[in-house]
């Protein structure tokens, strides 16, 4: 007869516990891989809107055939007590990649005197080189874009160099910016070629971004597009939610099949332990006690497997991030709520499937037949 203690049983029957433990550990690792990669892609795409948490861009509503900002709207915007700087700006775009997926990032053309103020507002620092000037076609790019595109100070970007760039012409990289906000700068006079831009940039007073956004949200005008954080978040999240739903559906299928498979495997192991549970029932232990015992066994096994799977995942991803991803400008999003919430269902559903299948066998157990060696 097998030992009665669950701890002694699995210690002496490693061949029965290790396959289940290994399968669950690898399952947690596999599911976490999809979650980490999609979280990294999502964070990279959200990097596009990171500047708009520090300032607001207003442009004419070209979709409704407006090509100039309304004078009255300009006057209303200037009335906000939270506004510090109201200045012309022109926006273009350059290409970058997030885990191989092409993503456009904004590059802002502002006056040379406004660049240091914009760097301060977005908490960026100049890591190398200098800021662009009006003298030549020059740009300063964020360090993440420099890494993903394999650029160095002195290299060139623009439509003449890379067809994926929306930025017209050929521009030399003269500086590298660094910070949580992806800020790319170019001289307004060079970008607009001396013409008056149709866009304006609004920089709030220190710590008053929310107040400025609230004032702007109160201005209802179909003549202009006010690019607040809420505006860009709605645009981005609609796209990301579709990919998130697809990944969730795939993970649900994986978890369901995995739970069923492990549950059947546990049922096979239970049938090999029929003598143990039959003797326990025969000497007076209630079915409730036996049910609690198998429930505890399955719970402990799945919890240990989840912990091992998470440790394996974090260790592998941190190593891959340090050696591969971060040096290329795309750090992996490892420890986040998405990872935890996406892997927690693995031990829960496996435990439920395992417990239900074993309980069904246990409920049909005939201790007399077991003692008489007829089962």
C-alpha positions, 0 to 999 in steps of 0.5 A, a space after each residue: 500500500 502507498 504511504 498515506 501522507 501526501 508529502 511522503 507519497 509524492 516524495 517517494 513517487 516522483 515519477 508521478 508528480 514530476 510529469 504533472 509538475 513539469 507540464 504545468 510549469 512549462 504551460 505557465 512559461 508558454 502562456 507568460 511568453 505570449 503575455 510578455 511579448 504582447 505587453 511589450 508590443 502594447 507598451 511600445 505602441 503606447 510610447 507613441 502617445 507618451 509626449 501627449 501626457 506633457 503637452 497638447 497639440 491642436 490642429 485643424 480638423 482636416 477630415 471636415 475640410 478645415 485647414 486653419 485654426 479658428 481665431 475664436 478657438 485660439 482666443 478661447 484656448 489662451 484664456 486657460 489659467 493652466 496654460 504657460 506656453 502657446 506656440 506654433 508647431 509642426 508634426 511629422 513622423 518617422 518609423 520605428 519598430 517594436 519587436 519587429 512591428 513597424 510603428 510611427 513616432 511623432 517628430 515635433 518641429 518647434 522653434 529653437 528657443 522652445 526646444 530646451 523648454 520642451 525637453 524640461 516639460 517632458 523630463 528628457 535629457 540630452 544624452 549625446 550631441 546637441 539639439 538641432 538648429 535652423 542652420 541645417 536639416 538636423 534632428 534629435 532622436 530619442 535613444 529608443 529609436 536610435 537603438 531600434 533603427 541602429 543609428 548613431 550621431 551623424 547618420 541620416 534619416 528621412 524619406 530620401 533615406 528610408 521610404 518608411 519615414 514620413 519626414 520629407 528630405 534627408 536629415 542628419 541626427 545631431 543629438 540623442 534625447 533620453 527619458 521615459 517620454 519619446 521626444 524627437 525634435 527638429 527645427 520648426 523653420 527647417 520643417 515648415 520651410 518658412 511657412 506658417 504652420 497650422 498647428 499649435 502646441 500648448 505646454 501647461 504650467 508645472 503640475 497643471 496638465 489635468 487642469 489644461 486638459 479639462 479646460 480644453 475638453 470643455 471647448 466643443 469645436 468641430 473645426 479642430 482636433 485637440 490631441 489630449 491624452 484621452 484623445 490618443 488613448 481612445 485611438 490606441 486602445 481600440 486597436 490594441 483591444 483587438 489584438 488583446 482579444 485574440 491573445 486572450 482567446 488563444 490562451 483560453 483554448 490552451 488553458 482549457 485543453 491543458 486543464 482537461 489533460 492534466 485532470 485526466 492524468 491525475 485521474 490515472 494517478 488516482 486509480 493507481 492509489 485506489 488501495 490507499 483511499 480504499 483503506 482510509 475509507 475502510 478504517 473510518 475516514 469519511 468521504 468528506 475527509 478524502 475529498 478535502 485531501 485530494 483537493 489539497 493535493 491538487 491545490 498544492 501541486 498547481 501552486 508549486 507549478 505556478 510558482 516554478 513557472 513564474 520563476 522560470 519565466 522571469 529568469 529567462 525573460 530578464 536574461 533575454 532582455 539584458 542580452 537581446 531586447 534592451 540593447 536594441 531599444 525594446 525592453 521587455 515588459 516583464 513584471 506587470 499586472 497583465 502577466 499575473 492576471 494572465 497566468 493565474 487562471 492556469 493553476 485555478 482551472 487545472 486545479 478545478 478540472 483535476 479536483 472534479 475528475 478525482 472527486 468523481 472517482 472518489 465518490 464511486 469508490 467501494 472500500 469493501 471491494 478494495 479491501 477484498 482486492 476486487 477493485 
